[in-house]
Amino acid sequence: MLKGLFSFQGRYRILHQTWFAFFLTFVCWFNFAPFATTIGKELNLLPEQIKTLGICNLALTIPARIIIGMLLDKFGPRITYSILLMFAVIPCLATALAQDFNQLVISRLLMGIVGSGFVVGIRMVAEWFPPKEMGIAQGIYGGWGNFGAFGAEFALPTIAIVTSFLGGGGSNWRLTIALTGIIAGMYGVIYYKSVQDTPIGKVYKKPKKNGSLEVTSIKSFWAMIVSNFGLIFALGLLAWRLEQKNIHFLTLSQMYIVWLALAGLFAYQNYQAYQVNKELLTGQKTYPANQRYQFSQVALLEFTYITNFGSELAVVSMLPSFFEKTFALEHVVAGMIAATYPFLNLVSRPSGGLISDKLGSRKWTMTIVSAGIALGYLMAHFINKDWPIPLAIAATMFAAYFAQAGCGATYGIVPLIKKEATGQIAGNVGAYGNFGGVVYLTIYSLTDPSTLFATMGIAAMICSFMCAFFLKEPKDSFACDETEEIIIHQPVFIEE
C-alpha cells in the first residue's frame, strides 16, 4: 500500500483527494484559535468569552455529525462532502465580518457544522480499501486531514502578517479567515467533479431504513438511547455556559427554552429510533448471527474517541493561549509552538492505524494507546513557567502522539462494525469526540490548564482499563480484500 500511496492512481487518488477535503474543513474549523487573543483585544472580549467561543466552535458538530452520517449513507460521500465544503464559505465570512461577541458566537456555532466533514471521508475510504488495510487507510485520511489544524495554527498567522498592509498595518485576521472559506468552497466544486463513491462494479450499500441507527437487539436499543442522551447533555451544558456570568449570550429564560427544545429533540430522536427498530422491539424481527452487532461496542468506541479526539480538540483550541500566557510569548510565536501538537498528525494518526493493522489485535492496540494518552496528559499536568520551553513542547508532543494514534486506532475499528451503516456509526462515534471537546473545554473555562490535563489523563486511564476488559475484536478484522469480505459475510461484532 505504501508504494501505491504515491502513485495518485485509482483508490489512492480518491484517498488523497478525500484527505485534502478533510484538511480544508479542519483549516476552516480551527481558523479562530491562532487569532483568539488578537480578536479578543480588537473586539474587547473578556477571557471567559474567548474560552466560550472555543466551546461554541465544537457544539453544533455534535448533532451535525449524526445528521451528516445519515445523509452520507443515503446520498453518498461525493455529494455530501462537496456541499459541506461549499457551505464552509458562510461561517468563514461571518467570522471575518463579525463586530462583537454575539456575532462571533453565531458564526462559530455554524462553523461547527463544517467540523462534521470527518465522517464523510470515513465512508469514502471504507468503500475503496479492504479490511486488512483499513487501519492505515483511515489513519492516513484522518491524520493528514487533521494536519489542517497545524495548517491553521502555523500558516494562518503568517498569512495574516504578510497581508497586514491590507489591514492598516495590524494582523489581517479577517482576510485570512475569509480566504480559508473561499478556498474550501472552490475545492468543493473540484471534489464533486473528480471523485466517485465506489470503484467501478461495486454497489454503494445504503441502510434499509433512515432516521436513526438500526440495532440488532433490544439491549442495544436502550444503549443507543443512553448514547443519544449524552450528546443532548453536551448541548445543554453549552447553553448553561452561555448564560453564565461575564457571558450572558443567553438570559436565564432563554436557557430554559433551549433546554426545552433539546428535550423535544431527544424525544424526537427516541421516536425515530423506535420507528426504525419497531419490528425488533415488538418481536416481529430477529437478526441472524452474521448480521448482529453490539451497540455496547459502539459506545466503548465513543468513549475512546472522547479520550483521544475529544482531548485533541480541547488542546488544539487552548494550547496557543496556554503557551502565550505560561511563557509570556508573542501570540504568533505561541501559535507556531502550539502547532507542534497538530503537526504530529502527519505521522501519528496513520501510525495508530498501521499498528492496528500489523499488531494483529485492534483491541490491544486501542488499550495500549489509551494508556499512552493517560501518561502523556498526566505529564502535561505539571507544566509551568519554570519548565524549559523545549521540555514543555516535548511533553505535549508525547501526549499528542498517543491521542492522535488513538484516533487512527479507533477508526481502524469503526468501519468494520456494519458496512452499510458506517456513516451513522462513524457519525455517532465522531460526535462523542466533540462531546469530549465540549466537556473538556467547559472544565477548562471554569478551572485552569493543569486541571484540564489531569482530567483528560484520568479519563484516558479509565478508558484503557475498559478496552482491556470489554472491547471485543471485530470479526474479519484482517480480511485480505473486498471479494473475501463479500463472499464470507459482513464483518460485525457478534451479539452474545
Solvent accessible surface area in square Angstrom, and as a share of the most:
residue,aa,sasa,rsa
1,M,52,0.23
2,L,101,0.50
3,K,190,0.81
4,G,18,0.17
5,L,6,0.03
6,F,163,0.68
7,S,50,0.32
8,F,105,0.44
9,Q,125,0.56
10,G,45,0.43
11,R,72,0.26
12,Y,26,0.10
13,R,62,0.23
14,I,1,0.01
15,L,1,0.00
16,H,25,0.11
17,Q,20,0.09
18,T,0,0.00
19,W,51,0.18
20,F,73,0.30
21,A,0,0.00
22,F,1,0.01
23,F,38,0.16
24,L,13,0.06
25,T,1,0.01
26,F,2,0.01
27,V,15,0.09
28,C,1,0.00
29,W,0,0.00
30,F,3,0.01
31,N,0,0.00
32,F,12,0.05
33,A,13,0.10
34,P,5,0.03
35,F,0,0.00
36,A,13,0.10
37,T,22,0.13
38,T,25,0.15
39,I,0,0.00
40,G,4,0.04
41,K,156,0.66
42,E,91,0.41
43,L,26,0.13
44,N,132,0.67
45,L,20,0.10
46,L,80,0.40
47,P,78,0.49
48,E,54,0.24
49,Q,25,0.11
50,I,39,0.20
51,K,51,0.22
52,T,0,0.00
53,L,0,0.00
54,G,14,0.13
55,I,0,0.00
56,C,0,0.00
57,N,11,0.06
58,L,0,0.00
59,A,1,0.00
60,L,56,0.28
61,T,0,0.00
62,I,1,0.01
63,P,31,0.19
64,A,9,0.07
65,R,0,0.00
66,I,17,0.08
67,I,98,0.50
68,I,17,0.09
69,G,0,0.00
70,M,48,0.21
71,L,73,0.36
72,L,0,0.00
73,D,0,0.00
74,K,90,0.38
75,F,102,0.42
76,G,0,0.00
77,P,0,0.00
78,R,66,0.24
79,I,66,0.33
80,T,11,0.07
81,Y,0,0.00
82,S,1,0.01
83,I,105,0.53
84,L,8,0.04
85,L,0,0.00
86,M,76,0.34
87,F,50,0.21
88,A,0,0.00
89,V,40,0.23
90,I,97,0.49
91,P,0,0.00
92,C,0,0.00
93,L,66,0.33
94,A,36,0.28
95,T,0,0.00
96,A,4,0.03
97,L,129,0.64
98,A,1,0.01
99,Q,112,0.50
100,D,61,0.31
101,F,14,0.06
102,N,78,0.40
103,Q,80,0.36
104,L,0,0.00
105,V,0,0.00
106,I,97,0.49
107,S,0,0.00
108,R,1,0.00
109,L,34,0.17
110,L,54,0.27
111,M,0,0.00
112,G,0,0.00
113,I,48,0.24
114,V,0,0.00
115,G,2,0.02
116,S,0,0.00
117,G,0,0.00
118,F,2,0.01
119,V,0,0.00
120,V,0,0.00
121,G,0,0.00
122,I,0,0.00
123,R,0,0.00
124,M,0,0.00
125,V,1,0.00
126,A,0,0.00
127,E,3,0.01
128,W,24,0.08
129,F,1,0.00
130,P,9,0.06
131,P,1,0.01
132,K,90,0.38
133,E,23,0.11
134,M,4,0.02
135,G,0,0.00
136,I,13,0.07
137,A,0,0.00
138,Q,1,0.00
139,G,0,0.00
140,I,3,0.01
141,Y,0,0.00
142,G,0,0.00
143,G,0,0.00
144,W,44,0.15
145,G,0,0.00
146,N,0,0.00
147,F,37,0.15
148,G,0,0.00
149,A,0,0.00
150,F,33,0.14
151,G,12,0.12
152,A,0,0.00
153,E,0,0.00
154,F,85,0.36
155,A,39,0.30
156,L,8,0.04
157,P,2,0.01
158,T,55,0.32
159,I,67,0.34
160,A,0,0.00
161,I,84,0.43
162,V,99,0.57
163,T,22,0.13
164,S,25,0.16
165,F,152,0.63
166,L,111,0.55
167,G,40,0.39
168,G,79,0.76
169,G,60,0.57
170,G,39,0.38
171,S,32,0.21
172,N,16,0.08
173,W,3,0.01
174,R,58,0.21
175,L,60,0.30
176,T,1,0.01
177,I,0,0.00
178,A,13,0.10
179,L,65,0.32
180,T,9,0.05
181,G,0,0.00
182,I,75,0.38
183,I,88,0.45
184,A,0,0.00
185,G,9,0.09
186,M,122,0.54
187,Y,23,0.09
188,G,0,0.00
189,V,67,0.38
190,I,94,0.48
191,Y,0,0.00
192,Y,91,0.35
193,K,156,0.66
194,S,40,0.26
195,V,7,0.04
196,Q,70,0.31
197,D,33,0.17
198,T,19,0.11
199,P,39,0.25
200,I,179,0.91
201,G,82,0.79
202,K,45,0.19
203,V,117,0.67
204,Y,33,0.12
205,K,82,0.35
206,K,114,0.48
207,P,17,0.11
208,K,182,0.77
209,K,61,0.26
210,N,72,0.37
211,G,21,0.20
212,S,10,0.06
213,L,7,0.03
214,E,24,0.11
215,V,0,0.00
216,T,7,0.04
217,S,20,0.13
218,I,88,0.44
219,K,151,0.64
220,S,4,0.03
221,F,10,0.04
222,W,153,0.54
223,A,30,0.24
224,M,4,0.02
225,I,19,0.10
226,V,107,0.61
227,S,7,0.04
228,N,11,0.06
229,F,106,0.44
230,G,13,0.13
231,L,4,0.02
232,I,16,0.08
233,F,102,0.42
234,A,0,0.00
235,L,18,0.09
236,G,12,0.11
237,L,36,0.18
238,L,10,0.05
239,A,4,0.03
240,W,79,0.28
241,R,11,0.04
242,L,8,0.04
243,E,30,0.13
244,Q,41,0.18
245,K,158,0.67
246,N,61,0.31
247,I,9,0.05
248,H,125,0.56
249,F,50,0.21
250,L,25,0.12
251,T,76,0.44
252,L,92,0.46
253,S,71,0.46
254,Q,79,0.35
255,M,7,0.03
256,Y,116,0.44
257,I,113,0.57
258,V,49,0.28
259,W,96,0.34
260,L,135,0.67
261,A,64,0.49
262,L,21,0.10
263,A,56,0.43
264,G,41,0.39
265,L,70,0.35
266,F,45,0.19
267,A,59,0.46
268,Y,125,0.48
269,Q,37,0.17
270,N,39,0.20
271,Y,121,0.46
272,Q,42,0.19
273,A,0,0.00
274,Y,83,0.32
275,Q,80,0.36
276,V,8,0.05
277,N,3,0.02
278,K,88,0.37
279,E,72,0.32
280,L,16,0.08
281,L,40,0.20
282,T,68,0.39
283,G,61,0.59
284,Q,130,0.58
285,K,58,0.25
286,T,111,0.65
287,Y,16,0.06
288,P,70,0.44
289,A,58,0.45
290,N,66,0.34
291,Q,82,0.37
292,R,80,0.29
293,Y,0,0.00
294,Q,20,0.09
295,F,0,0.00
296,S,57,0.37
297,Q,6,0.03
298,V,0,0.00
299,A,37,0.29
300,L,11,0.05
301,L,0,0.00
302,E,7,0.03
303,F,44,0.18
304,T,0,0.00
305,Y,0,0.00
306,I,22,0.11
307,T,1,0.00
308,N,0,0.00
309,F,1,0.00
310,G,0,0.00
311,S,0,0.00
312,E,1,0.01
313,L,1,0.00
314,A,0,0.00
315,V,1,0.00
316,V,2,0.01
317,S,27,0.17
318,M,3,0.01
319,L,0,0.00
320,P,10,0.06
321,S,22,0.14
322,F,14,0.06
323,F,1,0.00
324,E,29,0.13
325,K,135,0.57
326,T,30,0.18
327,F,26,0.11
328,A,95,0.74
329,L,41,0.20
330,E,129,0.58
331,H,42,0.19
332,V,27,0.15
333,V,71,0.41
334,A,1,0.00
335,G,1,0.01
336,M,63,0.28
337,I,27,0.14
338,A,0,0.00
339,A,0,0.00
340,T,34,0.20
341,Y,1,0.00
342,P,0,0.00
343,F,84,0.35
344,L,28,0.14
345,N,0,0.00
346,L,67,0.33
347,V,88,0.51
348,S,0,0.00
349,R,0,0.00
350,P,12,0.08
351,S,27,0.18
352,G,0,0.00
353,G,0,0.00
354,L,59,0.29
355,I,69,0.35
356,S,0,0.00
357,D,13,0.07
358,K,155,0.66
359,L,95,0.47
360,G,49,0.47
361,S,22,0.14
362,R,0,0.00
363,K,38,0.16
364,W,117,0.41
365,T,2,0.01
366,M,0,0.00
367,T,13,0.07
368,I,102,0.52
369,V,8,0.05
370,S,0,0.00
371,A,48,0.37
372,G,9,0.08
373,I,0,0.00
374,A,5,0.04
375,L,98,0.49
376,G,0,0.00
377,Y,1,0.00
378,L,50,0.25
379,M,72,0.32
380,A,2,0.01
381,H,54,0.24
382,F,131,0.55
383,I,15,0.07
384,N,69,0.35
385,K,149,0.63
386,D,114,0.59
387,W,58,0.20
388,P,81,0.51
389,I,52,0.26
390,P,99,0.62
391,L,93,0.46
392,A,0,0.00
393,I,39,0.20
394,A,54,0.42
395,A,8,0.06
396,T,3,0.02
397,M,54,0.24
398,F,70,0.29
399,A,1,0.01
400,A,0,0.00
401,Y,62,0.24
402,F,44,0.18
403,A,0,0.00
404,Q,0,0.00
405,A,1,0.00
406,G,0,0.00
407,C,0,0.00
408,G,0,0.00
409,A,0,0.00
410,T,0,0.00
411,Y,0,0.00
412,G,0,0.00
413,I,0,0.00
414,V,0,0.00
415,P,2,0.01
416,L,2,0.01
417,I,0,0.00
418,K,18,0.08
419,K,11,0.04
420,E,43,0.19
421,A,6,0.05
422,T,1,0.00
423,G,0,0.00
424,Q,7,0.03
425,I,0,0.00
426,A,0,0.00
427,G,0,0.00
428,N,8,0.04
429,V,0,0.00
430,G,0,0.00
431,A,0,0.00
432,Y,18,0.07
433,G,0,0.00
434,N,0,0.00
435,F,31,0.13
436,G,1,0.01
437,G,0,0.00
438,V,1,0.00
439,V,34,0.20
440,Y,7,0.03
441,L,6,0.03
442,T,6,0.03
443,I,46,0.23
444,Y,17,0.06
445,S,11,0.07
446,L,96,0.48
447,T,65,0.38
448,D,64,0.33
449,P,35,0.22
450,S,40,0.26
451,T,52,0.30
452,L,0,0.00
453,F,2,0.01
454,A,21,0.16
455,T,41,0.24
456,M,0,0.00
457,G,0,0.00
458,I,93,0.47
459,A,18,0.14
460,A,0,0.00
461,M,80,0.36
462,I,88,0.45
463,C,0,0.00
464,S,12,0.08
465,F,127,0.53
466,M,70,0.31
467,C,0,0.00
468,A,22,0.17
469,F,150,0.62
470,F,128,0.53
471,L,3,0.01
472,K,71,0.30
473,E,66,0.30
474,P,5,0.03
475,K,89,0.38
476,D,40,0.21
477,S,5,0.03
478,F,70,0.29
479,A,6,0.05
480,C,74,0.44
481,D,63,0.33
482,E,38,0.17
483,T,83,0.48
484,E,59,0.26
485,E,9,0.04
486,I,104,0.53
487,I,132,0.67
488,I,90,0.45
489,H,43,0.19
490,Q,34,0.15
491,P,1,0.01
492,V,1,0.00
493,F,3,0.01
494,I,67,0.34
495,E,25,0.11
496,E,159,0.71
